[in-house]
Amino acid sequence: MAYAVYRWAPVTAPGNTEQERSVREQAERTRLFCDSYGLLADDRPRLLDTMADRLNALVAFMRGRAAEGDTAFQSHLDAGHHHLYLGDVEYIRASKEEFHRVLLTG
């Protein structure tokens, strides 16, 4: 669920080429996604940490595959894709309070 919200709300740092929405707009879209897919209120506080953990795991996987000689993953690293993900992790953690305000209270 966390990665789906990340990709489809989407939740990305300012400057990410995929979108240019404010934190509030992203949080509202995240709430709509959660409402639509039935994510319980009790589970929502963990959503952003899970999203950040999932992105960190993705970067670790990319680096691991590249270290094993996978040229496709090395090309993604060479292109700097991991920097976008890591920037989004920082953004998610820094914006967590506002996301929670919208996710938990509307």
SESE-768363 format. One record per atom (N, C-alpha, C, O, CB): residue in one letter; x, y, z; residue number from 1. Coordinates in nm, 4 decimals, padded with zeros to 6 digits. Last residue first. Glycine has a CB too. Example, Ala and Ser with C-alpha at 12.3 -4.5 7.8 and 13.67 -1.06 7.14 Angstrom:
2
s/01.2850/-00.2250/00.7080/2 $
s/01.3670/-00.1060/00.7140/2 $
s/01.2900/00.0030/00.7870/2 $
s/01.3409/00.1138/00.8039/2 $
s/01.4084/-00.0598/00.5725/2 $
a/01.3190/-00.5690/00.7800/1 $
a/01.2300/-00.4500/00.7800/1 $
a/01.3200/-00.3300/00.7800/1 $
a/01.4236/-00.3319/00.8465/1 $
a/01.1308/-00.4473/00.9046/1 $
END
This chain:
106
g/-00.8247/01.5172/00.8631/106 $
g/-00.8917/01.5742/00.7475/106 $
g/-00.8656/01.7126/00.7262/106 $
g/-00.9173/01.7713/00.6311/106 $
g/-01.0301/01.5576/00.7562/106 $
t/-00.6981/01.3701/01.0540/105 $
t/-00.8060/01.4610/01.0971/105 $
t/-00.8814/01.5241/00.9809/105 $
t/-00.9903/01.5785/00.9994/105 $
t/-00.7491/01.5705/01.1842/105 $
l/-00.5168/01.1981/00.9416/104 $
l/-00.5835/01.1559/01.0642/104 $
l/-00.6998/01.2464/01.1046/104 $
l/-00.7886/01.2054/01.1793/104 $
l/-00.4840/01.1503/01.1758/104 $
l/-00.4152/01.3176/00.7102/103 $
l/-00.4563/01.1767/00.7083/103 $
l/-00.5439/01.1393/00.8273/103 $
l/-00.6351/01.0577/00.8143/103 $
l/-00.3343/01.0873/00.7057/103 $
v/-00.3482/01.5771/00.7974/102 $
v/-00.4510/01.5574/00.6945/102 $
v/-00.5030/01.4138/00.6977/102 $
v/-00.6238/01.3919/00.6885/102 $
v/-00.3949/01.5908/00.5544/102 $
r/-00.1550/01.5227/00.9926/101 $
r/-00.2670/01.6133/01.0231/101 $
r/-00.3806/01.5898/00.9240/101 $
r/-00.4970/01.5833/00.9636/101 $
r/-00.2211/01.7624/01.0188/101 $
h/00.0260/01.3663/00.8491/100 $
h/-00.0535/01.3064/00.9570/100 $
h/-00.1740/01.3928/00.9915/100 $
h/-00.2828/01.3411/01.0167/100 $
h/00.0328/01.2854/01.0816/100 $
f/00.1340/01.5613/00.6767/99 $
f/00.0622/01.4452/00.6226/99 $
f/-00.0268/01.3840/00.7293/99 $
f/-00.1429/01.3531/00.7027/99 $
f/00.1609/01.3397/00.5688/99 $
e/00.2592/01.7251/00.8684/98 $
e/00.1466/01.7756/00.7886/98 $
e/00.0667/01.6626/00.7261/98 $
e/-00.0562/01.6681/00.7231/98 $
e/00.1968/01.8692/00.6796/98 $
e/00.4521/01.5425/00.9691/97 $
e/00.3542/01.6057/01.0575/97 $
e/00.2340/01.6582/00.9794/97 $
e/00.1197/01.6376/01.0202/97 $
e/00.4193/01.7197/01.1357/97 $
k/00.6120/01.4712/00.7438/96 $
k/00.5264/01.3727/00.8105/96 $
k/00.4177/01.4373/00.8968/96 $
k/00.3035/01.3913/00.8972/96 $
k/00.6112/01.2809/00.8964/96 $
s/00.7986/01.6063/00.6049/95 $
s/00.6595/01.6481/00.5866/95 $
s/00.5608/01.5627/00.6656/95 $
s/00.4395/01.5809/00.6545/95 $
s/00.6238/01.6435/00.4404/95 $
a/01.0407/01.4813/00.6507/94 $
a/01.0266/01.6214/00.6909/94 $
a/00.8810/01.6686/00.6873/94 $
a/00.8445/01.7614/00.7595/94 $
a/01.1112/01.7098/00.6007/94 $
r/00.9927/01.2285/00.5365/93 $
r/01.0198/01.2398/00.6805/93 $
r/00.9991/01.3831/00.7297/93 $
r/00.9458/01.4040/00.8387/93 $
r/01.1633/01.1938/00.7118/93 $
i/00.9569/01.3054/00.2692/92 $
i/00.8514/01.2338/00.3409/92 $
i/00.8710/01.2487/00.4917/92 $
i/00.7765/01.2781/00.5649/92 $
i/00.8501/01.0842/00.3011/92 $
y/01.2092/01.4181/00.2118/91 $
y/01.0872/01.4983/00.2031/91 $
y/00.9742/01.4348/00.2834/91 $
y/00.9039/01.5037/00.3574/91 $
y/01.0447/01.5154/00.0567/91 $
e/01.3763/01.1946/00.2346/90 $
e/01.3970/01.3120/00.3201/90 $
e/01.2716/01.3983/00.3257/90 $
e/01.2328/01.4457/00.4325/90 $
e/01.5157/01.3952/00.2693/90 $
v/01.2646/01.0380/00.0280/89 $
v/01.2670/00.9889/00.1667/89 $
v/01.2835/01.1067/00.2628/89 $
v/01.2112/01.1163/00.3619/89 $
v/01.3822/00.8853/00.1871/89 $
d/01.3181/01.1960/-00.1945/88 $
d/01.1788/01.1753/-00.1551/88 $
d/01.1698/01.1224/-00.0120/88 $
d/01.0775/01.1579/00.0613/88 $
d/01.1097/01.0781/-00.2518/88 $
g/01.5933/01.1652/-00.2023/87 $
g/01.5363/01.2979/-00.1793/87 $
g/01.3910/01.2895/-00.1364/87 $
g/01.3459/01.3668/-00.0518/87 $
g/01.5482/01.3829/-00.3046/87 $
l/01.6013/00.8957/-00.2676/86 $
l/01.6540/00.9389/-00.1380/86 $
l/01.6063/01.0803/-00.1032/86 $
l/01.5818/01.1104/00.0136/86 $
l/01.8078/00.9337/-00.1386/86 $
y/01.4905/00.9059/-00.5270/85 $
y/01.4265/00.8277/-00.4208/85 $
y/01.4725/00.8735/-00.2831/85 $
y/01.3911/00.8884/-00.1920/85 $
y/01.4562/00.6786/-00.4388/85 $
l/01.6799/01.0689/-00.6568/84 $
l/01.5392/01.1096/-00.6500/84 $
l/01.4692/01.0371/-00.5361/84 $
l/01.3971/01.0988/-00.4577/84 $
l/01.4671/01.0813/-00.7838/84 $
h/01.9068/00.9103/-00.6328/83 $
h/01.9044/01.0402/-00.5660/83 $
h/01.7619/01.0945/-00.5551/83 $
h/01.7270/01.1586/-00.4560/83 $
h/01.9930/01.1399/-00.6411/83 $
h/01.8543/00.6953/-00.7968/82 $
h/01.8527/00.6731/-00.6521/82 $
h/01.8507/00.8052/-00.5753/82 $
h/01.7981/00.8110/-00.4642/82 $
h/01.9742/00.5901/-00.6098/82 $
h/01.8945/00.7988/-01.0504/81 $
h/01.7589/00.7692/-01.0055/81 $
h/01.7507/00.7525/-00.8541/81 $
h/01.6520/00.7911/-00.7916/81 $
h/01.7080/00.6439/-01.0736/81 $
g/02.1349/00.8606/-01.1785/80 $
g/02.0983/00.9324/-01.0566/80 $
g/01.9591/00.9055/-01.0041/80 $
g/01.9093/00.9815/-00.9210/80 $
g/02.1117/01.0753/-01.0797/80 $
a/02.2446/00.7231/-01.3834/79 $
a/02.1512/00.8299/-01.4209/79 $
a/02.1016/00.9078/-01.2988/79 $
a/02.0338/01.0095/-01.3136/79 $
a/02.0321/00.7713/-01.4968/79 $
d/02.3825/00.5318/-01.2422/78 $
d/02.4593/00.6303/-01.3190/78 $
d/02.3722/00.7506/-01.3582/78 $
d/02.4198/00.8639/-01.3652/78 $
d/02.5188/00.5646/-01.4452/78 $
l/02.1634/00.3813/-01.1529/77 $
l/02.2463/00.4554/-01.0569/77 $
l/02.3254/00.5652/-01.1273/77 $
l/02.3342/00.6777/-01.0781/77 $
l/02.3425/00.3599/-00.9832/77 $
h/02.0814/00.2792/-01.3981/76 $
h/01.9878/00.3597/-01.3183/76 $
h/02.0640/00.4431/-01.2150/76 $
h/02.0329/00.5601/-01.1928/76 $
h/01.8838/00.2685/-01.2476/76 $
s/02.3069/00.1341/-01.4704/75 $
s/02.2685/00.2491/-01.5528/75 $
s/02.1689/00.3390/-01.4796/75 $
s/02.1712/00.4609/-01.4965/75 $
s/02.2084/00.2016/-01.6858/75 $
q/02.3000/-00.0644/-01.2786/74 $
q/02.4117/00.0305/-01.2778/74 $
q/02.3770/00.1538/-01.3602/74 $
q/02.4137/00.2655/-01.3238/74 $
q/02.5401/-00.0357/-01.3321/74 $
f/02.0760/-00.2023/-01.3635/73 $
f/02.0706/-00.1283/-01.2367/73 $
f/02.1856/-00.0288/-01.2257/73 $
f/02.1691/00.0794/-01.1693/73 $
f/02.0741/-00.2254/-01.1178/73 $
a/02.1829/-00.3013/-01.6031/72 $
a/02.0608/-00.2194/-01.6046/72 $
a/02.0511/-00.1371/-01.4759/72 $
a/02.0217/-00.0176/-01.4794/72 $
a/01.9345/-00.3092/-01.6211/72 $
t/02.4004/-00.4577/-01.5277/71 $
t/02.4251/-00.3319/-01.5984/71 $
t/02.3013/-00.2428/-01.6042/71 $
t/02.3141/-00.1205/-01.6097/71 $
t/02.4735/-00.3605/-01.7391/71 $
d/02.4860/-00.6203/-01.2506/70 $
d/02.3669/-00.5967/-01.3328/70 $
d/02.3796/-00.4589/-01.3980/70 $
d/02.3704/-00.3563/-01.3306/70 $
d/02.2354/-00.6064/-01.2468/70 $
g/02.6917/-00.6743/-01.0733/69 $
g/02.7227/-00.6669/-01.2157/69 $
g/02.6031/-00.6453/-01.3068/69 $
g/02.6174/-00.6514/-01.4289/69 $
g/02.7910/-00.7900/-01.2563/69 $
e/02.6499/-00.6541/-00.8103/68 $
e/02.6582/-00.7904/-00.8623/68 $
e/02.6836/-00.7925/-01.0126/68 $
e/02.6956/-00.8994/-01.0725/68 $
e/02.5304/-00.8662/-00.8306/68 $
a/02.6133/-00.3844/-00.7844/67 $
a/02.7386/-00.4409/-00.7328/67 $
a/02.7596/-00.5839/-00.7806/67 $
a/02.8732/-00.6302/-00.7905/67 $
a/02.7396/-00.4369/-00.5802/67 $
a/02.3522/-00.3688/-00.8808/66 $
a/02.4610/-00.3069/-00.9574/66 $
a/02.5952/-00.3640/-00.9135/66 $
a/02.6818/-00.3894/-00.9973/66 $
a/02.4598/-00.1533/-00.9399/66 $
r/02.2183/-00.4965/-00.6714/65 $
r/02.2171/-00.5563/-00.8059/65 $
r/02.3289/-00.4988/-00.8925/65 $
r/02.3927/-00.5715/-00.9685/65 $
r/02.0809/-00.5331/-00.8741/65 $
g/02.2725/-00.3114/-00.4648/64 $
g/02.3149/-00.4509/-00.4555/64 $
g/02.3210/-00.5175/-00.5919/64 $
g/02.4177/-00.5867/-00.6239/64 $
g/02.2211/-00.5282/-00.3650/64 $
r/02.1477/-00.0789/-00.5565/63 $
r/02.2925/-00.0811/-00.5341/63 $
r/02.3458/-00.2234/-00.5289/63 $
r/02.4527/-00.2521/-00.5829/63 $
r/02.3274/-00.0080/-00.4049/63 $
m/01.8804/-00.1673/-00.5627/62 $
m/01.9450/-00.1177/-00.6842/62 $
m/02.0968/-00.1253/-00.6708/62 $
m/02.1659/-00.1719/-00.7614/62 $
m/01.9011/00.0270/-00.7136/62 $
f/01.8432/-00.2272/-00.2893/61 $
f/01.8315/-00.3324/-00.3904/61 $
f/01.9020/-00.2914/-00.5195/61 $
f/01.9748/-00.3710/-00.5789/61 $
f/01.6835/-00.3639/-00.4184/61 $
a/01.8701/00.0284/-00.1796/60 $
a/01.9637/-00.0773/-00.1394/60 $
a/01.9621/-00.1915/-00.2407/60 $
a/02.0670/-00.2464/-00.2743/60 $
a/01.9285/-00.1305/00.0015/60 $
v/01.6483/00.1490/-00.2998/59 $
v/01.7825/00.1989/-00.3302/59 $
v/01.8876/00.0937/-00.2934/59 $
v/01.9832/00.0727/-00.3680/59 $
v/01.8098/00.3315/-00.2545/59 $
l/01.4439/-00.0038/-00.1785/58 $
l/01.4587/-00.0008/-00.3241/58 $
l/01.5987/00.0448/-00.3630/58 $
l/01.6610/-00.0151/-00.4506/58 $
l/01.3534/00.0916/-00.3871/58 $
a/01.4765/00.0638/00.0884/57 $
a/01.4991/-00.0753/00.0464/57 $
a/01.5183/-00.0836/-00.1047/57 $
a/01.6001/-00.1620/-00.1530/57 $
a/01.3810/-00.1649/00.0897/57 $
n/01.4005/00.3313/00.0754/56 $
n/01.5379/00.2967/00.1160/56 $
n/01.5718/00.1545/00.0745/56 $
n/01.6834/00.1275/00.0302/56 $
n/01.5556/00.3127/00.2685/56 $
l/01.1323/00.2902/00.0076/55 $
l/01.2221/00.3583/-00.0859/55 $
l/01.3685/00.3324/-00.0516/55 $
l/01.4509/00.3135/-00.1411/55 $
l/01.1945/00.5087/-00.0860/55 $
r/01.0393/00.1629/00.2388/54 $
r/01.0287/00.0941/00.1091/54 $
r/01.1225/00.1584/00.0069/54 $
r/01.1855/00.0879/-00.0719/54 $
r/00.8823/00.0974/00.0569/54 $
d/01.0763/00.3617/00.4308/53 $
d/01.1503/00.2352/00.4422/53 $
d/01.1524/00.1614/00.3091/53 $
d/01.2543/00.1042/00.2707/53 $
d/01.0883/00.1457/00.5509/53 $
a/00.8891/00.5498/00.3367/52 $
a/01.0320/00.5835/00.3402/52 $
a/01.1173/00.4571/00.3480/52 $
a/01.2191/00.4466/00.2796/52 $
a/01.0630/00.6758/00.4598/52 $
m/00.6531/00.3984/00.3758/51 $
m/00.6877/00.4508/00.2434/51 $
m/00.8374/00.4815/00.2365/51 $
m/00.9044/00.4430/00.1407/51 $
m/00.6049/00.5781/00.2114/51 $
t/00.6599/00.3623/00.6494/50 $
t/00.6678/00.2448/00.5612/50 $
t/00.7063/00.2863/00.4203/50 $
t/00.7832/00.2174/00.3533/50 $
t/00.5335/00.1688/00.5590/50 $
d/00.6260/00.6250/00.7317/49 $
d/00.7499/00.5547/00.7667/49 $
d/00.7686/00.4324/00.6778/49 $
d/00.8803/00.4023/00.6356/49 $
d/00.7488/00.5129/00.9154/49 $
l/00.3676/00.6658/00.6258/48 $
l/00.4809/00.7430/00.5755/48 $
l/00.6139/00.6792/00.6106/48 $
l/00.7057/00.6787/00.5286/48 $
l/00.4763/00.8834/00.6300/48 $
l/00.2029/00.4723/00.7685/47 $
l/00.2126/00.4763/00.6227/47 $
l/00.3379/00.5480/00.5733/47 $
l/00.4078/00.4956/00.4866/47 $
l/00.0907/00.5433/00.5655/47 $
r/00.1506/00.4754/01.0332/46 $
r/00.2700/00.4020/00.9889/46 $
r/00.2968/00.4163/00.8398/46 $
r/00.4025/00.3763/00.7912/46 $
r/00.2560/00.2557/01.0230/46 $
p/-00.0954/00.6095/01.0595/45 $
p/00.0269/00.6715/01.1141/45 $
p/00.1560/00.6030/01.0684/45 $
p/00.2610/00.6672/01.0653/45 $
p/00.0213/00.6702/01.2652/45 $
r/-00.2846/00.4255/00.9398/44 $
r/-00.2344/00.5416/00.8661/44 $
r/-00.1097/00.6063/00.9263/44 $
r/-00.0248/00.6543/00.8512/44 $
r/-00.3419/00.6438/00.8570/44 $
d/-00.3996/00.2330/01.0956/43 $
d/-00.2830/00.1958/01.0152/43 $
d/-00.2170/00.3159/00.9483/43 $
d/-00.1024/00.3060/00.9044/43 $
d/-00.3233/00.0953/00.9099/43 $
d/-00.6232/00.3480/01.2113/42 $
d/-00.5173/00.2976/01.3000/42 $
d/-00.3890/00.2637/01.2246/42 $
d/-00.2809/00.2653/01.2834/42 $
d/-00.5663/00.1746/01.3745/42 $
a/-00.7856/00.3925/00.9903/41 $
a/-00.7240/00.5069/01.0577/41 $
a/-00.6097/00.4629/01.1475/41 $
a/-00.5094/00.5334/01.1586/41 $
a/-00.8280/00.5831/01.1394/41 $
l/-00.7344/00.1557/00.7239/40 $
l/-00.7922/00.1959/00.8506/40 $
l/-00.7152/00.3108/00.9143/40 $
l/-00.5945/00.3245/00.8945/40 $
l/-00.7968/00.0782/00.9448/40 $
l/-00.7838/00.1830/00.3893/39 $
l/-00.6789/00.1763/00.4904/39 $
l/-00.7329/00.2358/00.6199/39 $
l/-00.7721/00.3524/00.6241/39 $
l/-00.5501/00.2514/00.4435/39 $
g/-00.9606/00.1688/00.1675/38 $
g/-00.9999/00.1175/00.2975/38 $
g/-00.8885/00.1030/00.3997/38 $
g/-00.8979/00.0184/00.4887/38 $
g/-01.0629/-00.0116/00.2795/38 $
y/-00.9200/00.2865/-00.0722/37 $
y/-00.8742/00.1487/-00.0593/37 $
y/-00.8954/00.0916/00.0810/37 $
y/-00.8533/-00.0204/00.1099/37 $
y/-00.7285/00.1403/-00.0956/37 $
s/-01.0233/00.5422/-00.0298/36 $
s/-01.0742/00.4608/-00.1399/36 $
s/-01.0375/00.3132/-00.1267/36 $
s/-01.1148/00.2256/-00.1655/36 $
s/-01.0222/00.5139/-00.2707/36 $
d/-00.8685/00.6360/00.1830/35 $
d/-01.0135/00.6213/00.1978/35 $
d/-01.0689/00.5252/00.0930/35 $
d/-01.1506/00.4384/00.1233/35 $
d/-01.0832/00.7582/00.1865/35 $
c/-00.6176/00.6423/00.0586/34 $
c/-00.6402/00.5563/00.1755/34 $
c/-00.7890/00.5316/00.1977/34 $
c/-00.8303/00.4195/00.2276/34 $
c/-00.5784/00.6193/00.3012/34 $
f/-00.6677/00.8346/-00.1415/33 $
f/-00.6224/00.6994/-00.1773/33 $
f/-00.6532/00.6032/-00.0628/33 $
f/-00.7084/00.4954/-00.0848/33 $
f/-00.4697/00.6985/-00.2097/33 $
l/-00.7303/01.0543/00.0201/32 $
l/-00.8299/01.0022/-00.0737/32 $
l/-00.7954/00.8590/-00.1150/32 $
l/-00.8832/00.7729/-00.1225/32 $
l/-00.8394/01.0929/-00.1981/32 $
r/-00.4811/01.0879/00.1490/31 $
r/-00.6008/01.0552/00.2273/31 $
r/-00.7085/00.9954/00.1369/31 $
r/-00.7713/00.8961/00.1735/31 $
r/-00.6552/01.1809/00.2994/31 $
t/-00.3278/01.1567/-00.0756/30 $
t/-00.2941/01.0360/00.0008/30 $
t/-00.4142/00.9921/00.0840/30 $
t/-00.4462/00.8733/00.0893/30 $
t/-00.1711/01.0612/00.0924/30 $
r/-00.4458/01.3955/-00.1422/29 $
r/-00.4535/01.2849/-00.2382/29 $
r/-00.4211/01.1515/-00.1700/29 $
r/-00.4790/01.0478/-00.2024/29 $
r/-00.3568/01.3092/-00.3564/29 $
e/-00.3705/01.5384/00.0863/28 $
e/-00.5126/01.5185/00.0555/28 $
e/-00.5316/01.4041/-00.0426/28 $
e/-00.6240/01.3242/-00.0276/28 $
e/-00.5739/01.6469/-00.0016/28 $
a/-00.0925/01.5351/00.0576/27 $
a/-00.1541/01.4722/00.1748/27 $
a/-00.3024/01.4450/00.1498/27 $
a/-00.3537/01.3399/00.1882/27 $
a/-00.1365/01.5614/00.2996/27 $
q/-00.0640/01.6837/-00.1757/26 $
q/-00.0192/01.5446/-00.1737/26 $
q/-00.0836/01.4695/-00.0575/26 $
q/-00.1243/01.3543/-00.0722/26 $
q/00.1344/01.5373/-00.1637/26 $
e/-00.1634/01.9306/-00.0848/25 $
e/-00.2298/01.8596/-00.1949/25 $
e/-00.1903/01.7121/-00.1973/25 $
e/-00.2751/01.6255/-00.2187/25 $
e/-00.1951/01.9252/-00.3296/25 $
r/00.0296/01.9861/00.1179/24 $
r/-00.1140/01.9731/00.1504/24 $
r/-00.1876/01.8962/00.0406/24 $
r/-00.2659/01.8060/00.0704/24 $
r/-00.1787/02.1131/00.1693/24 $
v/00.2630/02.0085/-00.0315/23 $
v/00.2516/01.9038/00.0696/23 $
v/00.1041/01.8792/00.1004/23 $
v/00.0598/01.7646/00.1080/23 $
v/00.3292/01.9425/00.1987/23 $
s/00.1750/02.0766/-00.3772/22 $
s/00.2145/02.1150/-00.2423/22 $
s/00.2029/01.9955/-00.1479/22 $
s/00.1407/01.8945/-00.1809/22 $
s/00.1282/02.2323/-00.1919/22 $
r/00.3063/01.9301/-00.6776/21 $
r/00.1958/01.9589/-00.5865/21 $
r/00.2511/01.9967/-00.4504/21 $
r/00.3604/01.9544/-00.4126/21 $
r/00.1003/01.8378/-00.5748/21 $
e/00.4325/01.8580/-00.9325/20 $
e/00.4627/01.9796/-00.8568/20 $
e/00.3425/02.0160/-00.7707/20 $
e/00.2831/02.1221/-00.7893/20 $
e/00.4999/02.0973/-00.9521/20 $
q/00.5917/01.5625/-01.0641/19 $
q/00.4773/01.6433/-01.0260/19 $
q/00.5222/01.7651/-00.9477/19 $
q/00.6365/01.7732/-00.9026/19 $
q/00.3781/01.5612/-00.9445/19 $
e/00.8238/01.4504/-01.1683/18 $
e/00.6967/01.3810/-01.1876/18 $
e/00.5754/01.4659/-01.1525/18 $
e/00.4670/01.4432/-01.2061/18 $
e/00.6947/01.2561/-01.1057/18 $
t/01.0627/01.5734/-01.1096/17 $
t/00.9999/01.6057/-01.2382/17 $
t/00.8630/01.5426/-01.2564/17 $
t/00.7920/01.5773/-01.3508/17 $
t/01.0891/01.5623/-01.3503/17 $
n/01.1098/01.7229/-00.8030/16 $
n/01.0985/01.5949/-00.8717/16 $
n/01.0155/01.6204/-00.9975/16 $
n/00.9095/01.6826/-00.9906/16 $
n/01.0330/01.4834/-00.7791/16 $
g/01.0690/01.9684/-00.6926/15 $
g/01.1776/01.9551/-00.7887/15 $
g/01.1803/01.8211/-00.8585/15 $
g/01.2455/01.8061/-00.9619/15 $
g/01.3073/01.9774/-00.7209/15 $
p/00.9677/01.8458/-00.3775/14 $
p/00.9684/01.9554/-00.4755/14 $
p/01.0897/01.9413/-00.5673/14 $
p/01.1991/01.9062/-00.5229/14 $
p/00.9700/02.0942/-00.4040/14 $
a/00.9239/01.4862/-00.3580/13 $
a/00.9842/01.6117/-00.3144/13 $
a/00.9697/01.7195/-00.4212/13 $
a/00.9606/01.6894/-00.5402/13 $
a/01.1318/01.5910/-00.2804/13 $
t/00.6111/01.3097/-00.3736/12 $
t/00.7490/01.3346/-00.4163/12 $
t/00.7947/01.4730/-00.3726/12 $
t/00.7142/01.5640/-00.3530/12 $
t/00.7618/01.3205/-00.5687/12 $
v/00.3632/01.1039/-00.4033/11 $
v/00.4277/01.1747/-00.2933/11 $
v/00.5746/01.1896/-00.3311/11 $
v/00.6524/01.0947/-00.3218/11 $
v/00.4100/01.0985/-00.1554/11 $
p/00.0875/01.1289/-00.6405/10 $
p/00.2117/01.0734/-00.5878/10 $
p/00.2660/01.1602/-00.4744/10 $
p/00.2217/01.2729/-00.4526/10 $
p/00.3162/01.0604/-00.6997/10 $
a/-00.0287/00.8779/-00.5687/9 $
a/-00.0849/01.0024/-00.5152/9 $
a/-00.0318/01.1221/-00.5965/9 $
a/-00.1105/01.2142/-00.6186/9 $
a/-00.0493/01.0185/-00.3631/9 $
w/00.1146/00.6663/-00.6869/8 $
w/-00.0106/00.7084/-00.7471/8 $
w/-00.0703/00.8353/-00.6882/8 $
w/-00.1559/00.8965/-00.7521/8 $
w/-00.1085/00.5997/-00.7350/8 $
r/00.3575/00.6147/-00.5490/7 $
r/00.3576/00.6275/-00.6949/7 $
r/00.2316/00.6929/-00.7495/7 $
r/00.2384/00.7671/-00.8474/7 $
r/00.3743/00.4923/-00.7577/7 $
y/00.2798/00.6146/-00.2781/6 $
y/00.3957/00.6923/-00.3237/6 $
y/00.3885/00.7181/-00.4741/6 $
y/00.4109/00.8302/-00.5199/6 $
y/00.5267/00.6190/-00.2890/6 $
v/00.0741/00.4253/-00.2821/5 $
v/00.0440/00.5654/-00.2515/5 $
v/00.1569/00.6546/-00.3039/5 $
v/00.1316/00.7576/-00.3663/5 $
v/00.0246/00.5858/-00.0980/5 $
a/00.2329/00.1985/-00.3402/4 $
a/00.1246/00.2380/-00.4309/4 $
a/00.0874/00.3841/-00.4080/4 $
a/00.0709/00.4592/-00.5041/4 $
a/00.0006/00.1473/-00.4112/4 $
y/00.3921/00.1828/-00.1162/3 $
y/00.4547/00.2145/-00.2447/3 $
y/00.3497/00.2574/-00.3470/3 $
y/00.3761/00.3435/-00.4310/3 $
y/00.5340/00.0934/-00.2974/3 $
a/00.1934/00.1250/00.0789/2 $
a/00.2785/00.2441/00.0899/2 $
a/00.3402/00.2820/-00.0440/2 $
a/00.3410/00.3993/-00.0815/2 $
a/00.3888/00.2209/00.1925/2 $
m/00.0820/-00.1186/00.0000/1 $
m/00.0000/00.0000/00.0000/1 $
m/00.0868/00.1257/00.0000/1 $
m/00.0571/00.2218/-00.0709/1 $
m/-00.0935/-00.0005/00.1200/1 $
END
